[in-house]
């Protein structure tokens, strides 16, 4: 294992130490951050799958349902707005909406103000599923972050926000 002093070591420490030994000509320090982010993303993905499985949802279903739930009463968005919020193509969204309609999670209707616009509304069944999944997910995410103090979480969130923001500029 690498020398980490009083810090807890993880597998990334070993990977970085090995690369430093094998490629001393390269600055592999980005691996110390981004390999950990990548590994944490895998753990988060597993936690999400676990939370979603408990209510018979998959990740894309949660994404669509949660976009509708976050929109507030009447939990309704246009198909175009769902495309923007979930970052998928309109064809993919149409397929997803059709599948959620078949499951009774959403309803679809033309807008009263603009008949060319299709509005997607969260049903009571969809709301129950997304609320339950979110409650389970937040519990699991608290466990993932249990090793950090509130201050450390805030600092990490701020640093990650600075790192992510340039990728999410419109």
C-alpha positions, 0 to 999 in steps of 0.5 A: 500500500501507499504511504498515506500517513494517518489517512485511511487508504483505499484502492486508489492509493494503491493504483496511484502508487503503482502508476507513479512507480511505473510511469514516474514521468507522468503526473498522475495526481488527477487519478487521486480525485477522478478515480475516486469520483468514478468509483463513488459513482459506481457505488451511487449507481448500486445504491440507486438501483437498490432504491429503485428496485424496491419500488419496481423502477429503473433509473430512467423511469425515476429520472422522468418521474422525478422531473415531473415531481420536482416541477410542483403542482400539478406535476406537469411538464411538456414533453420538450421540457422533459427532454431538456431536463433528462438530456435524452432525444425526443424519440427516446422521450416519446418511447419513455413516456409511452412506457410510463403511460402503459404502467399508469405512472403518467398521463398525456394530454394536449395543452389547453393553451397550445394544442401542439404542445403535449403535457405529461402529468404525474399520476398518483401511482407515479407520485407514490413510486417516485416519492418512495424511491427518493426516500430510500435513495436519500437514506442510502446516500446519507449512508454513503456520506456518513464518513464526512462531517457536515462541513466536509460535505459542504466543502466537497459539494462546493468543490464538485460544483466548481468542477462540474459547472463548466460542463453544464453551461447552456 
